Amino acid sequence: MNYLNHIKELNLQKPEEPVFFFKPDSTLLQKNSPFYYPDFSQKVDYECELVVKINRLGKSIPERYAKNYYSEIALGLDMTCRDIQEKEMALSLPWSLSKAFDYSAPMSKFTDLSKTGKDIQDLNFKLLKNGELVQKTNTSDMLFSVDKIIAYLSKYMTLKIGDIIFTGTPSGVGQVKIGDTLEAFLEDKSVLKCDIK
């Protein structure tokens, strides 16, 4: 919940503070491996997000120093069983089953932020489904910047080297079906391709 247009499309309330949930390492899907549709859901949605990797141990990190805790970025897909999530939300339950199932986080390789030549809050990324544009944004549209996210999260828990933070999705989320192909672009460079099987 970090892009206002996405919050509006889901009819949610704008948060006053960053909202978090967790995915275990068993959710990672790398090397452009296919995503296999789970048999326990009838509606799986894609959500393309900028991802940062923590490179130092940190606790209670001041926002002005947060930029020192990452240097690499990637794009990831937060695959969500929307039908399960809707039930969880209706009952005010955690989103664990809808978000944290195996291989629900397809992710590109990490790249050095400095190679983009741009500030992390001025990056363009987009997602194509079967060759058609479905999501497009610039990180300047974030409600909470990457540095603010890191500072906020580190108040509550220690961030460790290798921790991965997905930073929220823009509008345009939608359902995938078997046979679809998702392709994510960072600054017009294709970095992630995922076939739905």
N, CA, C and O of each residue as an XYZ file, in Angstrom:
788
protein
N       0.838     -1.190      0.000
C       0.000      0.000      0.000
C       0.878      1.246      0.000
O       0.894      2.016      0.961
N       1.611      1.428     -1.106
C       2.568      2.528     -1.162
C       2.369      3.428     -2.376
O       3.138      4.367     -2.581
N       1.345      3.151     -3.184
C       1.016      4.011     -4.316
C      -0.468      4.344     -4.228
O      -1.311      3.449     -4.162
N      -0.779      5.632     -4.226
C      -2.149      6.068     -4.000
C      -3.120      5.500     -5.028
O      -4.242      5.129     -4.681
N      -2.697      5.428     -6.295
C      -3.617      4.933     -7.325
C      -3.958      3.455     -7.118
O      -5.050      3.013     -7.476
N      -3.019      2.688     -6.539
C      -3.305      1.275     -6.233
C      -4.264      1.166     -5.052
O      -5.153      0.316     -5.049
N      -4.087      2.021     -4.054
C      -4.979      2.020     -2.895
C      -6.408      2.320     -3.338
O      -7.365      1.718     -2.850
N      -6.532      3.258     -4.268
C      -7.860      3.624     -4.760
C      -8.505      2.490     -5.549
O      -9.709      2.258     -5.436
N      -7.699      1.777     -6.357
C      -8.300      0.727     -7.176
C      -8.788     -0.451     -6.343
O      -9.655     -1.206     -6.784
N      -8.238     -0.613     -5.146
C      -8.688     -1.677     -4.252
C      -9.672     -1.166     -3.199
O     -10.079     -1.912     -2.308
N     -10.051      0.113     -3.307
C     -10.993      0.719     -2.363
C     -10.525      0.599     -0.914
O     -11.307      0.283     -0.017
N      -9.233      0.856     -0.704
C      -8.670      0.816      0.637
C      -8.435      2.229      1.155
O      -8.470      3.197      0.395
N      -8.198      2.333      2.435
C      -7.935      3.635      3.046
C      -6.456      3.950      2.992
O      -5.625      3.075      3.237
N      -6.115      5.190      2.676
C      -4.713      5.613      2.622
C      -4.065      5.454      3.998
O      -4.572      5.996      4.980
N      -2.967      4.729      4.081
C      -2.335      4.510      5.390
C      -1.537      5.729      5.845
O      -0.985      6.465      5.027
N      -1.486      5.930      7.145
C      -0.680      7.014      7.702
C       0.762      6.578      7.917
O       1.662      7.411      8.021
N       0.974      5.287      7.981
C       2.316      4.720      8.149
C       2.457      3.554      7.183
O       1.455      3.005      6.728
N       3.698      3.168      6.862
C       3.892      2.015      5.967
C       3.220      0.753      6.514
O       3.167      0.537      7.725
N       2.710     -0.072      5.600
C       2.053     -1.333      5.958
C       2.949     -2.480      5.507
O       3.434     -2.482      4.375
N       3.170     -3.452      6.384
C       4.076     -4.554      6.068
C       3.423     -5.912      6.230
O       2.518     -6.098      7.044
N       3.903     -6.857      5.435
C       3.637     -8.277      5.645
C       4.907     -9.005      5.260
O       5.822     -8.404      4.697
N       4.974    -10.291      5.557
C       6.211    -11.035      5.351
C       6.028    -12.203      4.403
O       4.980    -12.846      4.357
N       7.089    -12.454      3.647
C       7.177    -13.655      2.820
C       8.440    -14.402      3.246
O       9.497    -13.783      3.371
N       8.361    -15.714      3.471
C       9.565    -16.479      3.811
C      10.445    -16.668      2.580
O      10.019    -16.388      1.460
N      11.664    -17.140      2.786
C      12.582    -17.308      1.651
C      12.105    -18.376      0.666
O      12.573    -18.419     -0.472
N      11.192    -19.225      1.088
C      10.643    -20.248      0.187
C       9.725    -19.654     -0.881
O       9.290    -20.362     -1.790
N       9.429    -18.356     -0.773
C       8.600    -17.714     -1.795
C       9.415    -17.264     -3.006
O       8.843    -16.996     -4.062
N      10.733    -17.176     -2.874
C      11.559    -16.650     -3.963
C      11.538    -17.568     -5.184
O      11.665    -18.788     -5.074
N      11.373    -16.945     -6.344
C      11.384    -17.650     -7.629
C      12.305    -16.854     -8.536
O      11.982    -15.731     -8.922
N      13.447    -17.428     -8.875
C      14.468    -16.675     -9.601
C      14.823    -17.334    -10.935
O      14.290    -18.386    -11.288
N      15.728    -16.695    -11.657
C      16.249    -17.186    -12.941
C      15.140    -17.335    -13.990
O      15.184    -18.238    -14.826
N      14.144    -16.438    -13.938
C      13.040    -16.462    -14.901
C      12.312    -17.811    -14.937
O      11.790    -18.221    -15.974
N      12.288    -18.482    -13.797
C      11.581    -19.767    -13.712
C      10.075    -19.534    -13.823
O       9.584    -18.470    -13.447
N       9.346    -20.516    -14.334
C       7.891    -20.352    -14.460
C       7.204    -20.370    -13.105
O       7.693    -20.965    -12.144
N       6.060    -19.705    -13.054
C       5.206    -19.698    -11.874
C       4.082    -20.693    -12.111
O       3.343    -20.578    -13.089
N       3.951    -21.658    -11.229
C       2.906    -22.671    -11.369
C       1.687    -22.272    -10.541
O       1.784    -22.051     -9.334
N       0.556    -22.186    -11.202
C      -0.678    -21.738    -10.567
C      -1.033    -22.687     -9.423
O      -1.134    -23.894     -9.639
N      -1.224    -22.159     -8.207
C      -1.524    -23.029     -7.070
C      -2.928    -23.620     -7.165
O      -3.851    -22.978     -7.667
N      -3.077    -24.845     -6.681
C      -4.371    -25.519     -6.787
C      -5.360    -25.086     -5.703
O      -6.501    -25.547     -5.691
N      -4.932    -24.200     -4.789
C      -5.811    -23.777     -3.701
C      -6.405    -22.384     -3.945
O      -7.053    -21.824     -3.061
N      -6.189    -21.831     -5.128
C      -6.724    -20.508     -5.428
C      -7.344    -20.484     -6.815
O      -6.894    -21.178     -7.728
N      -8.391    -19.668     -6.956
C      -9.051    -19.485     -8.252
C      -8.758    -18.107     -8.837
O      -9.182    -17.798     -9.950
N      -8.027    -17.278     -8.081
C      -7.735    -15.928     -8.566
C      -6.385    -15.467     -8.042
O      -6.279    -15.010     -6.904
N      -5.349    -15.586     -8.874
C      -4.019    -15.122     -8.511
C      -3.739    -13.831     -9.279
O      -3.877    -13.782    -10.501
N      -3.344    -12.791     -8.547
C      -3.022    -11.500     -9.140
C      -1.520    -11.253     -9.110
O      -0.816    -11.742     -8.226
N      -1.040    -10.490    -10.085
C       0.344    -10.010    -10.116
C       0.407     -8.633     -9.474
O      -0.561     -7.874     -9.528
N       1.546     -8.307     -8.866
C       1.820     -6.968     -8.352
C       3.312     -6.716     -8.550
O       4.130     -7.305     -7.842
N       3.679     -5.864     -9.485
C       5.084     -5.577     -9.779
C       5.609     -4.523     -8.801
O       4.934     -3.530     -8.529
N       6.816     -4.746     -8.277
C       7.360     -3.855     -7.256
C       8.873     -3.682     -7.405
O       9.576     -4.585     -7.859
N       9.354     -2.499     -7.012
C      10.794     -2.292     -6.860
C      11.244     -2.995     -5.584
O      10.554     -2.959     -4.565
N      12.403     -3.631     -5.652
C      12.931     -4.397     -4.524
C      14.320     -3.876     -4.168
O      15.127     -3.591     -5.053
N      14.596     -3.752     -2.873
C      15.936     -3.382     -2.421
C      16.478     -4.478     -1.509
O      15.728     -5.162     -0.812
N      17.809     -4.624     -1.536
C      18.465     -5.633     -0.692
C      19.332     -4.946      0.352
O      20.171     -4.108      0.023
N      19.124     -5.307      1.606
C      19.879     -4.715      2.711
C      21.319     -5.258      2.691
O      21.539     -6.459      2.534
N      22.293     -4.349      2.853
C      23.700     -4.758      2.776
C      24.491     -4.549      4.070
O      25.694     -4.807      4.112
N      23.806     -4.074      5.138
C      24.458     -3.919      6.437
C      23.447     -4.219      7.539
O      22.239     -4.067      7.362
N      23.971     -4.643      8.666
C      23.128     -4.861      9.836
C      22.660     -3.515     10.373
O      23.465     -2.598     10.537
N      21.361     -3.390     10.648
C      20.882     -2.102     11.117
C      19.674     -2.191     12.018
O      18.802     -3.039     11.827
N      19.626     -1.318     12.996
C      18.505     -1.231     13.936
C      18.276      0.247     14.244
O      19.231      0.988     14.476
N      17.026      0.673     14.246
C      16.669      2.070     14.520
C      17.482      3.024     13.643
O      18.151      3.933     14.135
N      17.406      2.793     12.353
C      18.194      3.565     11.385
C      17.523      4.910     11.132
O      16.354      4.937     10.747
N      18.220      6.029     11.334
C      17.641      7.334     10.984
C      17.416      7.412      9.468
O      18.218      6.899      8.688
N      16.335      8.047      9.068
C      16.009      8.112      7.643
C      17.154      8.701      6.818
O      17.396      8.266      5.692
N      17.854      9.683      7.371
C      18.928     10.337      6.609
C      20.109      9.409      6.338
O      20.929      9.687      5.463
N      20.198      8.302      7.088
C      21.289      7.349      6.882
C      20.844      6.076      6.170
O      21.667      5.209      5.878
N      19.562      5.962      5.893
C      19.032      4.713      5.326
C      19.677      4.363      3.990
O      19.831      3.184      3.673
N      20.059      5.375      3.198
C      20.663      5.114      1.882
C      21.969      4.336      1.987
O      22.431      3.762      1.001
N      22.562      4.314      3.170
C      23.820      3.576      3.371
C      23.588      2.083      3.586
O      24.545      1.318      3.710
N      22.320      1.663      3.631
C      21.997      0.273      3.949
C      21.560     -0.541      2.732
O      21.116     -1.680      2.879
N      21.679      0.024      1.547
C      21.368     -0.718      0.319
C      22.163     -0.115     -0.831
O      22.498      1.069     -0.819
N      22.456     -0.945     -1.819
C      23.124     -0.461     -3.032
C      22.614     -1.188     -4.266
O      22.929     -0.801     -5.391
N      21.821     -2.251     -4.059
C      21.330     -3.043     -5.181
C      19.807     -3.048     -5.222
O      19.139     -3.025     -4.189
N      19.280     -3.077     -6.437
C      17.833     -3.079     -6.629
C      17.451     -4.179     -7.612
O      18.288     -4.683     -8.361
N      16.188     -4.536     -7.594
C      15.647     -5.533     -8.524
C      14.173     -5.210     -8.719
O      13.642     -4.299     -8.083
N      13.516     -5.953     -9.596
C      12.066     -5.920     -9.696
C      11.530     -7.276     -9.278
O      12.127     -8.312     -9.573
N      10.408     -7.261     -8.593
C       9.807     -8.508     -8.147
C       8.308     -8.493     -8.362
O       7.696     -7.438     -8.532
N       7.733     -9.674     -8.352
C       6.287     -9.826     -8.466
C       5.751    -10.399     -7.160
O       6.134    -11.492     -6.745
N       4.872     -9.659     -6.529
C       4.191    -10.161     -5.338
C       2.925    -10.852     -5.818
O       1.881    -10.218     -5.976
N       3.026    -12.159     -6.049
C       1.874    -12.935     -6.514
C       0.930    -13.151     -5.331
O       1.340    -13.615     -4.267
N      -0.321    -12.811     -5.535
C      -1.288    -12.791     -4.437
C      -2.529    -13.595     -4.788
O      -3.143    -13.380     -5.833
N      -2.893    -14.513     -3.919
C      -4.157    -15.236     -4.082
C      -5.265    -14.304     -3.600
O      -5.596    -14.267     -2.415
N      -5.828    -13.555     -4.540
C      -6.748    -12.489     -4.158
C      -8.024    -13.030     -3.516
O      -8.595    -12.395     -2.629
N      -8.465    -14.189     -3.959
C      -9.675    -14.753     -3.359
C      -9.451    -15.103     -1.887
O     -10.339    -14.909     -1.056
N      -8.273    -15.613     -1.574
C      -7.944    -15.931     -0.178
C      -7.739    -14.650      0.620
O      -8.186    -14.544      1.762
N      -7.063    -13.678      0.015
C      -6.823    -12.417      0.726
C      -8.124    -11.707      1.079
O      -8.251    -11.141      2.165
N      -9.086    -11.737      0.166
C     -10.370    -11.083      0.441
C     -11.046    -11.701      1.657
O     -11.659    -10.989      2.452
N     -10.942    -13.017      1.811
C     -11.499    -13.680      2.995
C     -10.728    -13.268      4.249
O     -11.320    -12.997      5.294
N      -9.396    -13.225      4.130
C      -8.566    -12.829      5.271
C      -8.901    -11.406      5.715
O      -9.049    -11.143      6.909
N      -9.018    -10.498      4.760
C      -9.291     -9.104      5.087
C     -10.690     -8.940      5.698
O     -10.880     -8.154      6.625
N     -11.650     -9.681      5.174
C     -13.011     -9.583      5.699
C     -13.082     -9.997      7.166
O     -13.921     -9.503      7.919
N     -12.197    -10.904      7.565
C     -12.167    -11.395      8.946
C     -11.067    -10.740      9.782
O     -10.805    -11.152     10.912
N     -10.414     -9.696      9.203
C      -9.310     -8.986      9.877
C      -8.185     -9.939     10.270
O      -7.594     -9.810     11.342
N      -7.899    -10.893      9.391
C      -6.835    -11.863      9.627
C      -5.557    -11.444      8.905
O      -5.618    -10.633      7.980
N      -4.401    -11.976      9.304
C      -3.163    -11.713      8.567
C      -3.273    -12.227      7.131
O      -4.116    -13.070      6.823
N      -2.406    -11.706      6.262
C      -2.437    -12.060      4.848
C      -1.511    -13.234      4.518
O      -1.150    -13.420      3.356
N      -1.133    -14.005      5.493
C      -0.092    -15.023      5.314
C      -0.395    -16.037      4.220
O       0.458    -16.300      3.371
N      -1.596    -16.611      4.225
C      -1.895    -17.655      3.251
C      -1.962    -17.113      1.825
O      -1.589    -17.808      0.880
N      -2.431    -15.887      1.667
C      -2.596    -15.325      0.323
C      -1.304    -14.776     -0.255
O      -1.186    -14.623     -1.471
N      -0.336    -14.477      0.599
C       0.886    -13.803      0.146
C       2.158    -14.643      0.287
O       3.122    -14.420     -0.445
N       2.174    -15.591      1.204
C       3.432    -16.222      1.591
C       3.547    -17.677      1.151
O       4.303    -18.449      1.741
N       2.801    -18.051      0.117
C       2.877    -19.435     -0.348
C       4.137    -19.637     -1.211
O       4.721    -18.671     -1.702
N       4.540    -20.884     -1.384
C       5.775    -21.198     -2.104
C       5.821    -20.545     -3.479
O       4.844    -20.567     -4.228
N       6.977    -19.965     -3.793
C       7.282    -19.382     -5.112
C       6.354    -18.244     -5.500
O       6.095    -18.022     -6.683
N       5.859    -17.530     -4.512
C       4.965    -16.402     -4.780
C       5.715    -15.085     -4.968
O       5.096    -14.021     -4.994
N       7.033    -15.144     -5.098
C       7.826    -13.922     -5.281
C       8.836    -14.086     -6.416
O      10.038    -14.150     -6.157
N       8.376    -14.154     -7.665
C       9.317    -14.128     -8.786
C      10.135    -12.836     -8.725
O       9.588    -11.765     -8.461
N      11.448    -12.938     -8.968
C      12.294    -11.756     -8.815
C      13.432    -11.776     -9.815
O      13.969    -12.835    -10.140
N      13.796    -10.599    -10.300
C      14.912    -10.458    -11.231
C      16.238    -10.548    -10.482
O      16.267    -10.602     -9.253
N      17.318    -10.561    -11.229
C      18.643    -10.428    -10.626
C      18.765     -9.019    -10.052
O      18.119     -8.085    -10.526
N      19.596     -8.881     -9.033
C      19.876     -7.558     -8.490
C      20.897     -6.839     -9.367
O      21.787     -7.457     -9.950
N      20.745     -5.528     -9.445
C      21.689     -4.699    -10.179
C      22.106     -3.539     -9.289
O      21.345     -3.106     -8.424
N      23.311     -3.041     -9.503
C      23.803     -1.931     -8.698
C      23.032     -0.663     -9.042
O      22.939     -0.282    -10.209
N      22.486     -0.022     -8.037
C      21.705      1.194     -8.245
C      22.504      2.248     -8.999
O      21.948      2.980     -9.818
N      23.803      2.331     -8.728
C      24.628      3.358     -9.364
C      24.683      3.194    -10.883
O      24.899      4.166    -11.607
N      24.487      1.967    -11.363
C      24.531      1.727    -12.808
C      23.336      2.328    -13.533
O      23.381      2.515    -14.749
N      22.270      2.631    -12.804
C      21.104      3.259    -13.439
C      21.353      4.736    -13.701
O      20.716      5.334    -14.568
N      22.281      5.325    -12.949
C      22.556      6.751    -13.087
C      21.439      7.626    -12.544
O      21.396      8.825    -12.822
N      20.533      7.032    -11.769
C      19.385      7.776    -11.271
C      19.223      7.576     -9.769
O      19.727      6.615     -9.189
N      18.508      8.510     -9.163
C      18.158      8.400     -7.754
C      17.105      7.312     -7.587
O      16.291      7.088     -8.482
N      17.121      6.642     -6.452
C      16.167      5.554     -6.239
C      14.726      6.050     -6.238
O      13.803      5.275     -6.490
N      14.527      7.340     -5.954
C      13.172      7.902     -5.979
C      12.844      8.561     -7.315
O      11.968      9.422     -7.397
N      13.563      8.142     -8.362
C      13.258      8.624     -9.707
C      13.504      7.511    -10.727
O      14.126      7.731    -11.766
N      13.010      6.326    -10.415
C      13.181      5.175    -11.298
C      11.852      4.810    -11.953
O      10.806      4.798    -11.305
N      11.914      4.515    -13.234
C      10.736      4.062    -13.959
C      10.726      2.538    -14.012
O      11.756      1.911    -14.262
N       9.563      1.952    -13.776
C       9.426      0.519    -14.029
C       8.027      0.226    -14.530
O       7.085      0.978    -14.280
N       7.911     -0.882    -15.242
C       6.613     -1.239    -15.825
C       6.509     -2.745    -15.965
O       7.505     -3.466    -15.907
N       5.272     -3.206    -16.150
C       4.998     -4.628    -16.317
C       4.109     -4.820    -17.537
O       3.117     -4.116    -17.727
N       4.492     -5.794    -18.361
C       3.684     -6.184    -19.509
C       3.106     -7.567    -19.269
O       3.790     -8.457    -18.765
N       1.841     -7.741    -19.632
C       1.208     -9.057    -19.586
C       0.848     -9.438    -21.017
O       0.051     -8.772    -21.678
N       1.452    -10.520    -21.473
C       1.253    -10.967    -22.860
C       1.532     -9.840    -23.852
O       0.843     -9.697    -24.862
N       2.565     -9.038    -23.541
C       2.988     -7.967    -24.432
C       2.232     -6.661    -24.288
O       2.566     -5.686    -24.960
N       1.222     -6.614    -23.429
C       0.431     -5.406    -23.242
C       0.763     -4.757    -21.899
O       0.873     -5.437    -20.879
N       0.919     -3.435    -21.914
C       1.259     -2.699    -20.702
C       0.116     -2.766    -19.692
O      -1.024     -2.431    -20.013
N       0.425     -3.202    -18.468
C      -0.597     -3.271    -17.420
C      -0.242     -2.424    -16.190
O      -1.132     -1.951    -15.483
N       1.053     -2.235    -15.938
C       1.481     -1.402    -14.819
C       2.647     -0.527    -15.267
O       3.537     -0.982    -15.986
N       2.632      0.726    -14.839
C       3.715      1.648    -15.174
C       3.752      2.742    -14.125
O       2.714      3.306    -13.779
N       4.951      3.051    -13.610
C       5.065      4.089    -12.593
C       6.487      4.607    -12.520
O       7.398      4.087    -13.164
N       6.648      5.637    -11.723
C       7.951      6.148    -11.321
C       7.978      6.113     -9.801
O       6.969      6.401     -9.158
N       9.106      5.769     -9.228
C       9.186      5.626     -7.773
C       8.960      6.945     -7.035
O       8.775      6.945     -5.818
N       8.971      8.057     -7.750
C       8.632      9.339     -7.125
C       7.171      9.364     -6.672
O       6.785     10.211     -5.867
N       6.360      8.436     -7.188
C       4.947      8.363     -6.811
C       4.710      7.620     -5.499
O       3.573      7.545     -5.032
N       5.758      7.074     -4.903
C       5.598      6.359     -3.639
C       5.068      7.289     -2.545
O       5.484      8.444     -2.453
N       4.163      6.790     -1.728
C       3.723      7.523     -0.545
C       4.845      7.582      0.491
O       5.055      8.609      1.137
N       5.556      6.472      0.639
C       6.667      6.365      1.590
C       7.922      5.984      0.810
O       7.965      4.937      0.163
N       8.931      6.829      0.874
C      10.169      6.579      0.135
C      10.866      5.325      0.652
O      10.559      4.826      1.734
N      11.808      4.830     -0.143
C      12.591      3.660      0.271
C      13.286      3.936      1.603
O      13.281      3.090      2.497
N      13.880      5.114      1.732
C      14.597      5.441      2.970
C      13.646      5.517      4.158
O      14.001      5.104      5.262
N      12.452      6.035      3.943
C      11.462      6.108      5.026
C      11.000      4.701      5.431
O      10.806      4.419      6.613
N      10.829      3.827      4.434
C      10.438      2.446      4.712
C      11.483      1.760      5.587
O      11.148      1.107      6.575
N      12.741      1.915      5.216
C      13.838      1.279      5.960
C      13.912      1.825      7.383
O      14.057      1.061      8.337
N      13.812      3.144      7.525
C      13.865      3.749      8.856
C      12.707      3.266      9.723
O      12.888      2.939     10.896
N      11.524      3.226      9.132
C      10.338      2.811      9.882
C      10.436      1.346     10.304
O      10.220      1.015     11.470
N      10.758      0.484      9.367
C      10.826     -0.949      9.668
C      11.902     -1.257     10.703
O      11.714     -2.118     11.562
N      13.035     -0.551     10.619
C      14.153     -0.836     11.527
C      13.877     -0.380     12.960
O      14.624     -0.727     13.875
N      12.812      0.394     13.158
C      12.417      0.735     14.538
C      11.890     -0.492     15.256
O      12.017     -0.608     16.475
N      11.301     -1.404     14.508
C      10.613     -2.551     15.090
C      11.431     -3.841     15.049
O      11.241     -4.729     15.880
N      12.333     -3.937     14.087
C      13.116     -5.166     13.949
C      14.473     -4.868     13.338
O      14.631     -3.914     12.577
N      15.438     -5.684     13.675
C      16.776     -5.547     13.117
C      16.778     -5.993     11.668
O      16.288     -7.075     11.344
N      17.325     -5.166     10.801
C      17.486     -5.534      9.402
C      18.843     -6.196      9.244
O      19.853     -5.695      9.739
N      18.858     -7.325      8.550
C      20.083     -8.105      8.404
C      20.558     -8.109      6.959
O      19.784     -7.887      6.029
N      21.842     -8.366      6.798
C      22.430     -8.431      5.461
C      21.704     -9.498      4.646
O      21.549    -10.637      5.088
N      21.263     -9.115      3.458
C      20.555    -10.044      2.587
C      19.044     -9.960      2.684
O      18.344    -10.542      1.856
N      18.521     -9.248      3.680
C      17.077     -9.046      3.751
C      16.600     -8.321      2.500
O      17.285     -7.431      1.995
N      15.441     -8.695      2.005
C      14.883     -8.142      0.781
C      13.587     -7.427      1.116
O      12.721     -7.980      1.795
N      13.455     -6.194      0.636
C      12.252     -5.410      0.905
C      11.568     -5.064     -0.412
O      12.131     -4.355     -1.246
N      10.343     -5.573     -0.593
C       9.482     -5.156     -1.700
C       8.819     -3.841     -1.266
O       8.403     -3.712     -0.114
N       8.720     -2.871     -2.173
C       8.356     -1.512     -1.755
C       6.966     -1.062     -2.198
O       6.655      0.127     -2.119
N       6.128     -1.981     -2.659
C       4.763     -1.618     -3.012
C       4.533     -1.581     -4.511
O       5.469     -1.436     -5.297
N       3.274     -1.715     -4.892
C       2.915     -1.809     -6.303
C       2.021     -0.651     -6.730
O       1.222     -0.165     -5.928
N       2.139     -0.201     -7.976
C       1.238      0.836     -8.483
C      -0.088      0.225     -8.940
O      -0.321     -0.973     -8.779
N      -0.933      1.051     -9.501
C      -2.216      0.563    -10.019
C      -1.993     -0.330    -11.230
O      -0.912     -0.356    -11.819
N      -3.040     -1.058    -11.582
C      -2.964     -1.932    -12.753
C      -2.811     -3.394    -12.400
O      -2.615     -4.224    -13.288
N      -2.897     -3.730    -11.115
C      -2.801     -5.142    -10.732
C      -3.953     -5.902    -11.386
O      -5.026     -5.352    -11.633
N      -3.700     -7.168    -11.656
C      -4.734     -7.948    -12.310
C      -4.453     -9.430    -12.231
O      -3.410     -9.858    -11.736
N      -5.381    -10.194    -12.718
C      -5.332    -11.647    -12.594
C      -4.467    -12.263    -13.680
O      -4.416    -11.767    -14.806
N      -3.787    -13.349    -13.333
C      -3.059    -14.139    -14.319
C      -3.780    -15.465    -14.530
O      -4.486    -15.960    -13.651
N      -3.584    -16.014    -15.698
C      -4.129    -17.317    -16.028
C      -3.028    -18.166    -16.629
O      -2.023    -17.649    -17.118
N      -3.225    -19.471    -16.589
C      -2.246    -20.385    -17.177
C      -2.087    -20.038    -18.656
O      -3.068    -19.892    -19.385
N      -0.828    -19.909    -19.083
C      -0.538    -19.528    -20.460
C      -0.097    -18.090    -20.610
O       0.435    -17.711    -21.653
N      -0.312    -17.275    -19.575
C       0.116    -15.875    -19.621
C       1.629    -15.761    -19.454
O       2.281    -16.664    -18.931
N       2.172    -14.634    -19.907
C       3.581    -14.295    -19.694
C       3.661    -12.891    -19.126
O       3.066    -11.962    -19.672
N       4.390    -12.732    -18.038
C       4.634    -11.430    -17.430
C       6.079    -11.031    -17.694
O       6.989    -11.851    -17.574
N       6.286     -9.766    -18.056
C       7.643     -9.272    -18.311
C       7.780     -7.899    -17.674
O       6.994     -6.994    -17.957
N       8.789     -7.744    -16.804
C       9.005     -6.505    -16.068
C      10.217     -5.765    -16.604
O      11.234     -6.371    -16.940
N      10.095     -4.453    -16.680
C      11.140     -3.590    -17.221
C      11.535     -2.543    -16.196
O      10.682     -1.905    -15.580
N      12.846     -2.372    -16.019
C      13.397     -1.310    -15.188
C      14.105     -0.333    -16.113
O      15.086     -0.684    -16.768
N      13.598      0.910    -16.163
C      14.154      1.909    -17.085
C      14.231      1.352    -18.512
O      15.257      1.485    -19.179
N      13.169      0.743    -18.964
C      13.026      0.211    -20.328
C      13.923     -0.985    -20.647
O      14.013     -1.408    -21.799
N      14.582     -1.526    -19.627
C      15.369     -2.738    -19.821
C      14.606     -3.926    -19.228
O      14.227     -3.904    -18.058
N      14.386     -4.955    -20.040
C      13.704     -6.146    -19.543
C      14.594     -6.862    -18.536
O      15.718     -7.250    -18.853
N      14.078     -7.037    -17.308
C      14.877     -7.657    -16.253
C      14.253     -8.937    -15.706
O      14.924     -9.722    -15.036
N      12.962     -9.148    -15.993
C      12.270    -10.309    -15.435
C      11.198    -10.798    -16.412
O      10.398    -10.015    -16.923
N      11.202    -12.083    -16.652
C      10.156    -12.699    -17.484
C       9.661    -13.942    -16.763
O      10.453    -14.755    -16.286
N       8.346    -14.081    -16.688
C       7.762    -15.187    -15.920
C       6.570    -15.749    -16.651
O       5.577    -15.055    -16.868
N       6.667    -17.020    -17.036
C       5.561    -17.721    -17.679
C       4.674    -18.357    -16.620
O       5.165    -18.929    -15.647
N       3.368    -18.254    -16.816
C       2.397    -18.828    -15.880
C       1.988    -20.195    -16.391
O       1.471    -20.314    -17.502
N       2.214    -21.230    -15.590
C       1.926    -22.616    -16.017
C       1.010    -23.313    -15.013
O       0.660    -24.478    -15.202
